[in-house]
Amino acid sequence: MTPGSATAAAAAGPGSAAGARPVSFRPQALLLTVLGRHLLDREGLAVGAGTFIAVLERLGVSEQAARSTLTRMVRRGLLDRQQHGRRAYFMLTRDSRALLLEGRERIFAPAPVRQHWDGRWTLLSFSIPESRRDERHRLRARLAWNGFGLLRDGLWLAPGRAEVGRLIADLGLEKHVDVFAARALAPTDVAELVERAWDLDDLRGRYGAFTARWRAHQVPALACDLATQISLITEWRHILREDPLLPADYLPADWPALEAARLFHRLHDRYSPGAASTFASLLDAVVPGE
């Protein structure tokens, strides 16, 4: 079994609709969900490696893969490692806490659309030398996560006022990026613009596949409610990464995100009590300095 493949099996569930795409996630994606859902509010705690290994094991991730993931996350500044006796413990960093707080706000929003919108857009243009191709790729990935769509080469668009200052500063690209607040004027067709800048068909398919899998998911197919909850949140987060939260006025009346969101919240509420109980039973934590 490859790391994260159990997530795909759980998401498919018995009786899922034909054509729903399989889903699998890397151990880091699963671990980020664990951190955001079960550690973000436990400020000041350092959690033992054994806790993370036990949780990820319930998702089909091997101990070796779990330990490698923890090491990579320390190297990337997402976790701080501490040694207490012979055991390794891990704490959230300032960067990971900010990332998880931002993600939680989006994941648990009532619906992934803008019900009320004042007509403002954020325009972003950049010009990055070919020698900095990796930074250009990272900027594009971050723009997509922050709801930007590609209007034309080098020009990106997001609904509302997008906060891009920290995003740009983190990459050191301030001198290569220009950002404007804008409104659409005639003869611009906003509905056509939305269809051009974002792949609505692909997004519709993602929401439809999510609903097909999880609506049929009447009985948990994973080891416990904790594993099912982590699988559910991780898949939902990955869909939201592709969703710019567009204004409802420019989306089809049957836009599937609303139904998918209701299903996500209902299932999350169903699995949360059991998930919290299981996580508490696995938690090995210390308060540094005590």
C-alpha positions as CSV (number, residue, x, y, z in Angstrom):
1,M,0.0,0.0,0.0
2,T,1.4,3.4,-0.9
3,P,1.3,6.3,1.6
4,G,-2.1,7.9,1.5
5,S,-3.8,5.2,-0.7
6,A,-6.1,4.3,2.2
7,T,-7.6,7.7,1.8
8,A,-8.6,6.9,-1.7
9,A,-10.3,3.7,-0.6
10,A,-12.2,5.5,2.1
11,A,-13.3,8.3,-0.1
12,A,-14.6,5.9,-2.7
13,G,-16.7,4.0,-0.1
14,P,-19.3,1.3,-0.9
15,G,-21.7,2.2,-3.6
16,S,-20.0,5.4,-4.8
17,A,-21.0,6.7,-8.2
18,A,-19.3,5.4,-11.3
19,G,-16.8,7.8,-12.7
20,A,-15.8,9.5,-9.5
21,R,-12.0,10.0,-9.7
22,P,-9.8,8.2,-7.2
23,V,-8.2,10.4,-4.5
24,S,-4.9,9.9,-2.7
25,F,-2.8,12.3,-0.7
26,R,0.8,12.5,0.3
27,P,1.6,12.0,4.0
28,Q,2.4,15.7,4.4
29,A,-1.0,16.7,3.2
30,L,-2.6,14.4,5.7
31,L,-0.3,15.6,8.5
32,L,-1.1,19.2,7.8
33,T,-4.8,18.3,8.3
34,V,-4.0,16.6,11.6
35,L,-2.1,19.7,12.8
36,G,-4.8,22.1,11.7
37,R,-7.7,20.2,13.1
38,H,-6.2,18.8,16.3
39,L,-3.2,20.9,17.4
40,L,-3.9,24.4,16.2
41,D,-5.9,25.2,19.4
42,R,-3.4,23.4,21.7
43,E,-1.0,26.2,21.8
44,G,2.3,25.6,23.6
45,L,2.3,21.8,23.3
46,A,5.0,19.7,21.9
47,V,3.6,16.5,20.5
48,G,5.5,13.2,20.4
49,A,6.5,11.6,17.1
50,G,4.6,8.5,18.2
51,T,1.3,10.3,18.1
52,F,1.7,11.4,14.5
53,I,2.9,7.9,13.5
54,A,-0.1,6.3,15.1
55,V,-2.5,8.7,13.4
56,L,-0.9,8.3,10.0
57,E,-0.8,4.6,10.4
58,R,-4.6,4.6,10.5
59,L,-4.5,6.3,7.1
60,G,-2.3,3.7,5.5
61,V,1.0,5.6,5.9
62,S,4.0,3.5,7.1
63,E,6.1,4.5,10.1
64,Q,9.1,5.2,7.9
65,A,7.1,7.5,5.6
66,A,5.7,9.3,8.7
67,R,9.1,9.9,10.2
68,S,10.4,11.1,6.8
69,T,7.5,13.5,6.6
70,L,8.2,14.9,10.0
71,T,11.8,15.5,9.1
72,R,10.9,17.3,5.9
73,M,8.4,19.5,7.7
74,V,11.1,20.5,10.2
75,R,13.5,21.3,7.3
76,R,10.8,23.4,5.6
77,G,10.1,25.4,8.8
78,L,6.7,24.0,9.4
79,L,7.6,22.2,12.6
80,D,10.1,22.7,15.4
81,R,11.8,19.5,16.8
82,Q,12.6,19.1,20.4
83,Q,14.3,16.2,22.2
84,H,12.9,15.1,25.6
85,G,15.0,12.2,26.8
86,R,15.1,9.7,24.0
87,R,11.9,10.9,22.4
88,A,11.4,13.5,19.7
89,Y,8.6,16.0,20.1
90,F,7.3,18.6,17.6
91,M,5.7,22.0,17.8
92,L,4.0,24.3,15.3
93,T,6.1,27.2,14.1
94,R,4.9,30.8,13.5
95,D,4.8,30.1,9.8
96,S,2.8,26.9,10.1
97,R,0.4,28.4,12.6
98,A,-0.3,31.3,10.2
99,L,-0.8,28.9,7.3
100,L,-3.1,26.7,9.3
101,L,-5.2,29.6,10.6
102,E,-5.7,30.9,7.1
103,G,-6.6,27.4,5.9
104,R,-9.1,26.8,8.7
105,E,-11.0,30.0,7.9
106,R,-11.4,28.9,4.3
107,I,-12.1,25.2,5.0
108,F,-14.9,25.8,7.5
109,A,-16.5,28.7,5.8
110,P,-20.3,28.1,5.2
111,A,-20.0,28.1,1.4
112,P,-17.1,28.5,-1.1
113,V,-18.8,31.3,-3.0
114,R,-19.1,35.1,-2.5
115,Q,-22.7,35.7,-1.7
116,H,-22.1,39.5,-1.4
117,W,-19.6,41.2,-3.7
118,D,-18.9,44.9,-4.3
119,G,-17.7,44.5,-7.9
120,R,-14.0,45.0,-7.1
121,W,-11.2,42.9,-8.5
122,T,-7.5,42.6,-7.7
123,L,-5.2,42.7,-10.7
124,L,-1.6,41.4,-10.4
125,S,1.1,41.6,-13.1
126,F,4.6,40.2,-12.8
127,S,7.7,39.9,-14.8
128,I,10.3,37.5,-13.5
129,P,13.6,36.7,-15.3
130,E,14.0,33.2,-16.9
131,S,16.9,32.6,-14.5
132,R,14.4,32.6,-11.6
133,R,12.0,30.0,-13.1
134,D,11.5,28.2,-9.8
135,E,10.3,31.3,-8.1
136,R,8.0,32.1,-11.0
137,H,6.5,28.6,-10.6
138,R,6.1,29.1,-6.8
139,L,4.4,32.4,-7.3
140,R,1.9,31.0,-9.8
141,A,1.1,28.2,-7.4
142,R,0.5,30.6,-4.6
143,L,-1.6,32.9,-6.8
144,A,-3.9,29.9,-7.7
145,W,-4.2,29.0,-4.0
146,N,-5.2,32.7,-3.2
147,G,-8.0,32.6,-5.8
148,F,-6.2,34.2,-8.8
149,G,-7.1,33.2,-12.3
150,L,-4.9,33.7,-15.4
151,L,-6.5,36.5,-17.5
152,R,-3.6,36.5,-20.0
153,D,0.1,35.9,-19.9
154,G,1.6,37.7,-16.9
155,L,-1.7,39.2,-15.8
156,W,-3.7,37.5,-13.0
157,L,-7.2,38.4,-11.6
158,A,-8.9,37.7,-8.3
159,P,-12.4,38.7,-7.0
160,G,-12.4,41.2,-4.1
161,R,-9.4,42.6,-2.4
162,A,-6.7,39.9,-2.3
163,E,-4.0,40.2,0.4
164,V,-0.8,39.5,-1.6
165,G,1.7,41.5,0.4
166,R,3.0,38.6,2.5
167,L,2.7,36.2,-0.4
168,I,5.1,38.3,-2.4
169,A,7.4,39.2,0.4
170,D,7.9,35.5,1.3
171,L,9.3,35.0,-2.2
172,G,11.3,38.2,-2.3
173,L,9.6,39.3,-5.4
174,E,8.4,42.8,-4.5
175,K,10.3,44.4,-7.3
176,H,8.9,42.1,-9.9
177,V,5.2,42.4,-9.1
178,D,2.6,45.2,-9.5
179,V,-0.9,45.0,-7.8
180,F,-4.0,47.1,-8.6
181,A,-7.6,47.3,-7.3
182,A,-9.9,47.5,-10.3
183,R,-13.5,47.4,-11.5
184,A,-14.8,46.0,-14.8
185,L,-16.0,48.6,-17.3
186,A,-17.9,48.3,-20.6
187,P,-17.6,46.5,-22.9
188,T,-16.2,43.8,-20.5
189,D,-18.5,40.8,-20.1
190,V,-17.8,39.7,-16.6
191,A,-19.5,36.3,-17.0
192,E,-17.3,35.6,-20.0
193,L,-14.2,36.8,-18.2
194,V,-14.9,34.4,-15.3
195,E,-15.2,31.5,-17.7
196,R,-12.0,32.5,-19.4
197,A,-9.8,33.0,-16.3
198,W,-11.0,29.9,-14.4
199,D,-11.8,26.4,-15.5
200,L,-15.3,26.1,-14.2
201,D,-15.9,22.7,-15.8
202,D,-13.0,21.2,-14.0
203,L,-14.1,22.8,-10.7
204,R,-17.6,21.5,-11.2
205,G,-16.3,18.0,-11.8
206,R,-14.2,18.2,-8.6
207,Y,-17.2,19.2,-6.5
208,G,-19.4,16.6,-8.2
209,A,-16.9,13.8,-7.6
210,F,-16.6,14.8,-3.9
211,T,-20.3,14.7,-3.4
212,A,-20.7,11.4,-5.3
213,R,-18.0,9.7,-3.1
214,W,-19.0,11.0,0.3
215,R,-22.8,10.9,-0.2
216,A,-22.4,7.1,-0.6
217,H,-20.1,7.0,2.4
218,Q,-22.7,5.8,4.9
219,V,-20.3,3.6,7.0
220,P,-16.7,4.6,7.8
221,A,-14.4,2.5,5.6
222,L,-11.2,3.5,7.5
223,A,-9.9,2.3,10.8
224,C,-11.8,4.9,12.9
225,D,-13.6,8.2,12.8
226,L,-10.3,10.0,13.2
227,A,-8.9,8.6,10.0
228,T,-12.2,9.3,8.1
229,Q,-12.3,12.9,9.4
230,I,-8.8,13.5,8.3
231,S,-9.5,12.0,4.9
232,L,-12.6,14.1,4.5
233,I,-10.9,17.4,5.5
234,T,-7.9,16.8,3.3
235,E,-9.9,16.1,0.2
236,W,-12.1,19.2,0.9
237,R,-9.0,21.4,1.4
238,H,-7.5,20.3,-1.9
239,I,-10.7,21.2,-3.8
240,L,-10.8,24.6,-2.2
241,R,-7.2,25.2,-3.3
242,E,-8.6,25.3,-6.9
243,D,-11.6,27.4,-6.0
244,P,-11.3,31.2,-6.3
245,L,-14.5,31.8,-4.3
246,L,-16.2,33.5,-7.2
247,P,-19.2,35.9,-6.9
248,A,-22.4,33.9,-6.9
249,D,-23.9,36.3,-9.5
250,Y,-21.5,34.9,-12.1
251,L,-21.9,31.2,-11.3
252,P,-24.5,28.8,-12.8
253,A,-27.7,28.4,-10.7
254,D,-26.9,24.8,-10.2
255,W,-23.3,25.4,-9.0
256,P,-22.4,22.2,-7.1
257,A,-20.2,23.8,-4.5
258,L,-23.1,24.7,-2.2
259,E,-24.4,21.1,-2.0
260,A,-20.9,19.8,-1.5
261,A,-20.3,22.3,1.3
262,R,-23.4,21.2,3.1
263,L,-22.4,17.6,2.8
264,F,-18.9,18.3,4.1
265,H,-20.1,20.1,7.2
266,R,-22.7,17.4,7.9
267,L,-20.1,14.6,7.7
268,H,-17.5,16.6,9.6
269,D,-20.0,17.1,12.5
270,R,-20.8,13.3,12.4
271,Y,-17.2,12.2,12.7
272,S,-15.8,14.9,15.0
273,P,-16.7,13.5,18.4
274,G,-15.2,10.0,17.7
275,A,-12.2,11.6,16.0
276,A,-11.5,13.9,19.1
277,S,-11.8,10.9,21.4
278,T,-9.4,8.8,19.4
279,F,-6.8,11.6,19.0
280,A,-6.9,12.3,22.8
281,S,-6.2,8.6,23.4
282,L,-3.1,8.7,21.1
283,L,-1.8,12.1,22.3
284,D,1.6,12.2,23.9
285,A,2.5,15.8,24.6
286,V,4.7,17.9,26.8
287,V,4.8,21.6,27.7
288,P,8.4,22.8,26.9
289,G,10.1,24.3,30.0
290,E,8.0,22.4,32.5
